[in-house]
Amino acid sequence: MDVVDAEKRVSSMKVSTHIDNVVEKTMGILDNRVAIITGAGGGLGAAHAKVFAAEGASVVVNDINVAAAQKVVDDIVAAGGKAVVNSSDITHYDDSANAIRQAIDSYGNLHIVLNNAGNNRDRMFASLSEADWDSVMTVHLKGHFCIASHAVHYWRGASKEGRDVKARIINTTSGAGLQGSIGQSNYAAAKAGIAALTLNQAAELGRYGITANAVAPAARTGMTTAVESMATRMAAPDDDSFDYWAPENVSSLLAWLAAEESQAVTGRIFEAEGGKISIADGWRTTLGIDKGDRWQPSELSAAMDELLSQETPAQKVYGS
């Protein structure tokens, strides 16, 4: 080998090494994964969409506010990611199917449904109207059902065709749903329903390669900072210190749950806040007391004293 050939080989090796390094740096845990994220035009949803895209996912940014969704898509594309706008109404069963079609038409597949969209109609229970109840139930609970239902039909079909399905349903619950929240009966009930729905989805859908998990996030969003005291408490720091309430802190956990490597994790309700991740421990049946016969009503006061003395008290309802 002459000097020229040697120099060419060294140069080629340097270029190859440079390319490998670039590839290594740009590899994400969601490469080649396609996700639909609902309510992604702002707040937590926008943060999730940007983190997912940064990890390599192709993202369908769903929001009825098309201008807001387009801004998120523009930000993702400007950063080198892949995203498209979808304006399907998640509370309308037939229209929500269009989000699945768009994901497949745009990127050839669908792997992840992240149900994030929500709303608030806060009232004390005595002042809660039927409209307040229906609005929150529809957006949260029915909204979590619609797109996921169409996605499951797609994934079940793929599984029955013998394809290797590693699909994800990621739901958004709340501490309000896990333990209640004063002034939020409708929201708490909807979020509790989402937690229970998640457990059922995990139990029923694992046979098709689908996992289902939920996250109760605590982060700075338009809803959480609408109250002045919350806005002050959750304000971003003025310096370069850790931004505890940044929504991206929650997005990291969701990105991992969306990745192929989380296949063994299903049926879990996580809580995420700042740098803390925990698992919400669900309802559990206690040892109890058993008479071995029918209890007479007059006997139950003493029995209840014994039963309650053995319990581990639940966390307090928010605001109580």
BAFI-705850 format. One record per residue (C-alpha): x, y, z. Coordinates in nm, 2 decimals, always signed. Each point is the difference from the previous one (the first is absolute). Layout:
# residues N
+--------+--------+--------+
|     xx |     yy |     zz |
+--------+--------+--------+
|      X |      Y |      Z |
...
+--------+--------+--------+
END
This chain:
# residues 320
+--------+--------+--------+
|     xx |     yy |     zz |
+--------+--------+--------+
|  +0.00 |  +0.00 |  +0.00 |
|  +0.15 |  +0.34 |  -0.10 |
|  -0.02 |  +0.32 |  +0.20 |
|  -0.29 |  +0.14 |  -0.21 |
|  -0.20 |  -0.32 |  +0.06 |
|  +0.08 |  +0.00 |  +0.37 |
|  -0.11 |  +0.37 |  +0.03 |
|  -0.32 |  -0.08 |  -0.18 |
|  -0.07 |  -0.29 |  +0.23 |
|  +0.06 |  +0.21 |  +0.32 |
|  -0.22 |  +0.27 |  -0.14 |
|  -0.27 |  -0.25 |  -0.08 |
|  +0.02 |  -0.14 |  +0.35 |
|  -0.03 |  +0.35 |  +0.15 |
|  -0.31 |  +0.07 |  -0.21 |
|  -0.15 |  -0.34 |  +0.10 |
|  +0.08 |  +0.06 |  +0.37 |
|  -0.16 |  +0.35 |  -0.03 |
|  -0.32 |  -0.14 |  -0.15 |
|  -0.02 |  -0.27 |  +0.26 |
|  +0.04 |  +0.26 |  +0.27 |
|  -0.28 |  +0.21 |  -0.15 |
|  -0.23 |  -0.30 |  -0.02 |
|  +0.08 |  -0.10 |  +0.35 |
|  -0.08 |  +0.35 |  +0.13 |
|  -0.33 |  +0.02 |  -0.19 |
|  -0.12 |  -0.34 |  +0.09 |
|  -0.30 |  +0.02 |  +0.24 |
|  -0.20 |  -0.26 |  +0.19 |
|  -0.30 |  +0.07 |  -0.23 |
|  +0.17 |  -0.03 |  -0.33 |
|  -0.24 |  -0.14 |  -0.27 |
|  -0.29 |  +0.02 |  +0.24 |
|  -0.33 |  +0.19 |  -0.09 |
|  -0.20 |  +0.17 |  +0.27 |
|  -0.33 |  +0.18 |  +0.02 |
|  -0.01 |  +0.25 |  +0.28 |
|  -0.34 |  +0.16 |  +0.08 |
|  -0.03 |  +0.36 |  +0.13 |
|  +0.35 |  +0.06 |  -0.12 |
|  -0.05 |  +0.37 |  -0.10 |
|  +0.12 |  +0.13 |  +0.33 |
|  +0.10 |  -0.08 |  +0.36 |
|  +0.10 |  -0.36 |  +0.08 |
|  -0.11 |  -0.13 |  -0.34 |
|  +0.23 |  +0.24 |  -0.18 |
|  +0.29 |  -0.10 |  +0.23 |
|  -0.07 |  -0.37 |  -0.06 |
|  -0.01 |  +0.05 |  -0.38 |
|  +0.33 |  +0.18 |  +0.00 |
|  +0.18 |  -0.25 |  +0.22 |
|  -0.14 |  -0.29 |  -0.20 |
|  +0.12 |  +0.16 |  -0.32 |
|  +0.34 |  +0.07 |  +0.15 |
|  +0.02 |  -0.37 |  +0.09 |
|  -0.06 |  -0.09 |  -0.37 |
|  -0.38 |  -0.06 |  -0.01 |
|  -0.22 |  +0.12 |  -0.28 |
|  -0.28 |  +0.19 |  +0.17 |
|  -0.36 |  +0.07 |  -0.09 |
|  -0.07 |  +0.31 |  +0.20 |
|  -0.37 |  -0.01 |  +0.07 |
|  -0.19 |  +0.31 |  +0.12 |
|  -0.33 |  +0.17 |  -0.10 |
|  +0.20 |  +0.33 |  +0.01 |
|  +0.16 |  -0.05 |  -0.34 |
|  +0.22 |  +0.32 |  +0.03 |
|  +0.14 |  -0.11 |  +0.33 |
|  +0.07 |  -0.35 |  -0.13 |
|  +0.17 |  +0.14 |  -0.31 |
|  +0.23 |  +0.21 |  +0.22 |
|  +0.11 |  -0.32 |  +0.18 |
|  +0.05 |  -0.18 |  -0.33 |
|  +0.21 |  +0.30 |  -0.14 |
|  +0.22 |  -0.01 |  +0.31 |
|  +0.05 |  -0.38 |  -0.03 |
|  +0.08 |  +0.02 |  -0.37 |
|  +0.24 |  +0.30 |  +0.05 |
|  +0.19 |  -0.21 |  +0.26 |
|  +0.03 |  -0.28 |  -0.26 |
|  -0.29 |  -0.22 |  +0.11 |
|  -0.30 |  -0.14 |  -0.17 |
|  -0.36 |  +0.11 |  +0.08 |
|  -0.34 |  +0.07 |  -0.16 |
|  -0.31 |  +0.18 |  +0.12 |
|  -0.32 |  -0.20 |  +0.07 |
|  -0.32 |  +0.18 |  +0.11 |
|  -0.22 |  -0.30 |  +0.06 |
|  -0.26 |  +0.04 |  +0.28 |
|  +0.10 |  -0.26 |  +0.26 |
|  -0.35 |  +0.00 |  +0.14 |
|  -0.15 |  -0.10 |  -0.33 |
|  +0.05 |  -0.37 |  -0.06 |
|  -0.01 |  +0.00 |  -0.38 |
|  +0.21 |  +0.32 |  -0.04 |
|  +0.26 |  -0.13 |  +0.24 |
|  +0.07 |  -0.29 |  -0.24 |
|  +0.15 |  +0.26 |  -0.24 |
|  +0.29 |  +0.05 |  +0.23 |
|  +0.10 |  -0.37 |  -0.03 |
|  -0.05 |  +0.02 |  -0.38 |
|  +0.22 |  +0.31 |  -0.02 |
|  +0.28 |  -0.16 |  +0.21 |
|  +0.00 |  -0.31 |  -0.23 |
|  -0.03 |  +0.21 |  -0.32 |
|  +0.28 |  +0.24 |  +0.10 |
|  +0.25 |  -0.24 |  +0.16 |
|  -0.11 |  -0.35 |  -0.09 |
|  -0.09 |  -0.13 |  +0.35 |
|  -0.12 |  +0.09 |  +0.35 |
|  +0.17 |  -0.11 |  +0.32 |
|  -0.12 |  +0.24 |  +0.27 |
|  -0.31 |  +0.18 |  +0.11 |
|  +0.06 |  +0.25 |  +0.28 |
|  -0.33 |  +0.13 |  +0.14 |
|  +0.08 |  +0.34 |  +0.14 |
|  -0.29 |  +0.24 |  -0.10 |
|  -0.21 |  +0.12 |  +0.29 |
|  -0.21 |  +0.29 |  +0.14 |
|  -0.12 |  +0.14 |  +0.33 |
|  -0.34 |  +0.11 |  +0.13 |
|  +0.08 |  +0.04 |  +0.37 |
|  -0.30 |  +0.04 |  +0.24 |
|  -0.08 |  -0.12 |  +0.35 |
|  -0.23 |  -0.30 |  -0.04 |
|  -0.31 |  +0.19 |  +0.13 |
|  +0.05 |  +0.25 |  -0.29 |
|  +0.10 |  -0.25 |  -0.27 |
|  -0.23 |  +0.01 |  -0.30 |
|  -0.08 |  -0.28 |  -0.24 |
|  +0.18 |  +0.19 |  -0.27 |
|  +0.31 |  +0.03 |  +0.21 |
|  -0.01 |  -0.37 |  +0.07 |
|  -0.06 |  -0.10 |  -0.36 |
|  +0.27 |  +0.22 |  -0.14 |
|  +0.27 |  -0.14 |  +0.22 |
|  -0.11 |  -0.36 |  -0.04 |
|  -0.02 |  +0.03 |  -0.38 |
|  +0.34 |  +0.16 |  -0.05 |
|  +0.19 |  -0.21 |  +0.25 |
|  -0.17 |  -0.34 |  +0.03 |
|  -0.16 |  -0.03 |  -0.35 |
|  +0.30 |  +0.17 |  -0.15 |
|  +0.23 |  -0.26 |  +0.14 |
|  -0.22 |  -0.27 |  -0.15 |
|  -0.06 |  +0.11 |  -0.36 |
|  +0.35 |  +0.02 |  -0.16 |
|  +0.13 |  -0.29 |  +0.21 |
|  -0.30 |  -0.22 |  -0.12 |
|  +0.09 |  +0.06 |  -0.37 |
|  +0.37 |  -0.06 |  +0.07 |
|  -0.07 |  -0.33 |  +0.18 |
|  -0.20 |  -0.12 |  -0.30 |
|  +0.30 |  +0.07 |  -0.22 |
|  +0.25 |  -0.16 |  +0.24 |
|  -0.22 |  -0.31 |  +0.06 |
|  -0.03 |  -0.05 |  -0.38 |
|  +0.38 |  +0.03 |  -0.03 |
|  +0.05 |  -0.25 |  +0.28 |
|  -0.24 |  -0.25 |  -0.16 |
|  +0.19 |  +0.03 |  -0.33 |
|  +0.32 |  -0.11 |  +0.19 |
|  +0.17 |  +0.33 |  +0.02 |
|  +0.21 |  +0.09 |  +0.30 |
|  -0.20 |  +0.26 |  +0.18 |
|  +0.16 |  +0.22 |  +0.27 |
|  -0.27 |  +0.25 |  +0.04 |
|  -0.07 |  +0.25 |  +0.28 |
|  -0.30 |  +0.17 |  +0.16 |
|  +0.11 |  +0.27 |  +0.24 |
|  -0.28 |  +0.17 |  +0.19 |
|  +0.00 |  +0.31 |  +0.21 |
|  -0.16 |  -0.03 |  +0.34 |
|  +0.05 |  +0.24 |  +0.30 |
|  +0.06 |  +0.00 |  +0.37 |
|  -0.36 |  +0.13 |  +0.01 |
|  -0.11 |  -0.33 |  -0.14 |
|  +0.21 |  -0.20 |  +0.23 |
|  -0.10 |  +0.16 |  +0.32 |
|  -0.27 |  +0.27 |  -0.07 |
|  +0.02 |  +0.37 |  -0.02 |
|  -0.23 |  +0.26 |  +0.17 |
|  -0.19 |  +0.20 |  -0.26 |
|  +0.07 |  -0.25 |  -0.28 |
|  -0.25 |  -0.28 |  +0.03 |
|  -0.04 |  -0.03 |  -0.38 |
|  +0.37 |  +0.01 |  -0.07 |
|  +0.08 |  -0.24 |  +0.28 |
|  -0.26 |  -0.25 |  -0.11 |
|  +0.12 |  +0.02 |  -0.36 |
|  +0.36 |  -0.05 |  +0.09 |
|  -0.08 |  -0.29 |  +0.24 |
|  -0.19 |  -0.15 |  -0.30 |
|  +0.31 |  +0.03 |  -0.21 |
|  +0.21 |  -0.17 |  +0.26 |
|  -0.24 |  -0.29 |  +0.01 |
|  -0.03 |  -0.01 |  -0.38 |
|  +0.38 |  -0.03 |  -0.02 |
|  +0.00 |  -0.31 |  +0.23 |
|  -0.26 |  -0.16 |  -0.22 |
|  +0.18 |  +0.08 |  -0.32 |
|  +0.32 |  -0.15 |  +0.13 |
|  -0.17 |  -0.32 |  +0.11 |
|  -0.19 |  -0.05 |  -0.33 |
|  +0.24 |  +0.12 |  -0.26 |
|  +0.33 |  -0.15 |  +0.09 |
|  -0.07 |  -0.30 |  -0.22 |
|  +0.02 |  +0.23 |  -0.31 |
|  +0.33 |  +0.16 |  +0.11 |
|  -0.16 |  +0.31 |  +0.14 |
|  +0.10 |  +0.15 |  +0.33 |
|  -0.21 |  +0.26 |  +0.19 |
|  +0.13 |  +0.23 |  +0.27 |
|  -0.11 |  +0.33 |  +0.15 |
|  +0.18 |  +0.29 |  +0.14 |
|  -0.12 |  +0.26 |  +0.25 |
|  +0.21 |  +0.31 |  -0.08 |
|  +0.08 |  +0.30 |  +0.21 |
|  +0.14 |  +0.28 |  -0.22 |
|  -0.04 |  +0.36 |  -0.11 |
|  -0.28 |  +0.04 |  -0.25 |
|  -0.27 |  +0.24 |  -0.09 |
|  -0.25 |  -0.19 |  +0.22 |
|  +0.23 |  -0.03 |  +0.30 |
|  +0.11 |  +0.37 |  -0.01 |
|  -0.35 |  +0.14 |  -0.05 |
|  -0.01 |  +0.05 |  +0.38 |
|  +0.24 |  +0.28 |  +0.11 |
|  +0.14 |  -0.19 |  +0.30 |
|  +0.08 |  -0.30 |  -0.22 |
|  +0.15 |  +0.23 |  -0.27 |
|  +0.23 |  +0.15 |  +0.26 |
|  +0.10 |  -0.34 |  +0.15 |
|  +0.07 |  -0.16 |  -0.34 |
|  +0.18 |  +0.29 |  -0.16 |
|  +0.32 |  -0.08 |  -0.19 |
|  +0.32 |  +0.09 |  +0.19 |
|  +0.18 |  +0.32 |  -0.10 |
|  +0.34 |  -0.17 |  -0.02 |
|  +0.13 |  -0.32 |  -0.16 |
|  -0.11 |  -0.23 |  +0.29 |
|  -0.23 |  -0.30 |  -0.05 |
|  -0.34 |  +0.11 |  -0.12 |
|  -0.20 |  -0.23 |  +0.23 |
|  -0.34 |  +0.06 |  -0.15 |
|  +0.10 |  -0.01 |  -0.37 |
|  -0.24 |  -0.23 |  -0.19 |
|  +0.30 |  -0.16 |  -0.19 |
|  +0.09 |  -0.17 |  +0.33 |
|  -0.32 |  -0.21 |  -0.03 |
|  +0.05 |  -0.05 |  -0.38 |
|  +0.32 |  -0.20 |  +0.07 |
|  -0.19 |  -0.27 |  +0.18 |
|  -0.27 |  -0.01 |  -0.27 |
|  +0.27 |  -0.03 |  -0.27 |
|  +0.15 |  -0.30 |  +0.18 |
|  -0.34 |  -0.17 |  +0.04 |
|  -0.05 |  +0.05 |  -0.38 |
|  +0.33 |  -0.17 |  -0.09 |
|  +0.04 |  -0.36 |  -0.09 |
|  +0.21 |  -0.06 |  +0.30 |
|  -0.30 |  +0.05 |  +0.24 |
|  -0.18 |  -0.30 |  -0.14 |
|  -0.01 |  -0.18 |  +0.33 |
|  -0.16 |  +0.29 |  +0.19 |
|  -0.38 |  +0.01 |  -0.02 |
|  -0.30 |  +0.07 |  +0.23 |
|  +0.19 |  +0.26 |  +0.20 |
|  -0.11 |  +0.34 |  +0.13 |
|  +0.30 |  +0.23 |  +0.03 |
|  +0.04 |  +0.34 |  +0.16 |
|  +0.25 |  +0.24 |  -0.14 |
|  +0.11 |  +0.33 |  +0.15 |
|  +0.33 |  +0.18 |  -0.05 |
|  +0.27 |  -0.26 |  +0.01 |
|  -0.22 |  -0.24 |  +0.20 |
|  -0.17 |  -0.31 |  -0.14 |
|  -0.22 |  -0.23 |  +0.21 |
|  -0.26 |  -0.27 |  -0.03 |
|  -0.34 |  +0.07 |  +0.14 |
|  -0.10 |  -0.30 |  +0.21 |
|  -0.36 |  -0.10 |  -0.09 |
|  -0.30 |  -0.11 |  +0.20 |
|  +0.08 |  -0.32 |  +0.19 |
|  -0.22 |  -0.24 |  +0.19 |
|  +0.09 |  -0.01 |  +0.37 |
|  +0.01 |  -0.31 |  +0.22 |
|  -0.34 |  +0.10 |  +0.14 |
|  -0.20 |  -0.18 |  +0.26 |
|  -0.22 |  -0.30 |  -0.07 |
|  -0.28 |  -0.11 |  +0.24 |
|  -0.06 |  -0.32 |  -0.20 |
|  -0.37 |  +0.09 |  +0.01 |
|  -0.23 |  +0.29 |  -0.08 |
|  +0.07 |  +0.31 |  +0.19 |
|  -0.30 |  +0.15 |  +0.18 |
|  -0.02 |  +0.37 |  -0.04 |
|  +0.03 |  +0.06 |  +0.38 |
|  +0.33 |  -0.19 |  +0.00 |
|  +0.17 |  +0.22 |  -0.26 |
|  +0.10 |  +0.30 |  +0.22 |
|  +0.25 |  -0.21 |  +0.19 |
|  +0.10 |  -0.18 |  -0.31 |
|  +0.06 |  +0.32 |  -0.18 |
|  +0.21 |  +0.14 |  +0.28 |
|  +0.23 |  -0.31 |  -0.03 |
|  +0.01 |  +0.03 |  -0.38 |
|  +0.08 |  +0.37 |  -0.01 |
|  +0.27 |  -0.04 |  +0.26 |
|  +0.19 |  -0.24 |  -0.23 |
|  -0.01 |  +0.22 |  -0.31 |
|  +0.27 |  +0.20 |  -0.16 |
|  -0.17 |  +0.34 |  -0.05 |
|  -0.02 |  +0.13 |  -0.36 |
|  +0.18 |  +0.32 |  -0.10 |
|  -0.21 |  +0.31 |  +0.07 |
|  -0.22 |  +0.15 |  -0.27 |
|  +0.17 |  +0.30 |  -0.16 |
|  -0.12 |  +0.31 |  +0.16 |
|  -0.13 |  -0.16 |  +0.32 |
+--------+--------+--------+
END
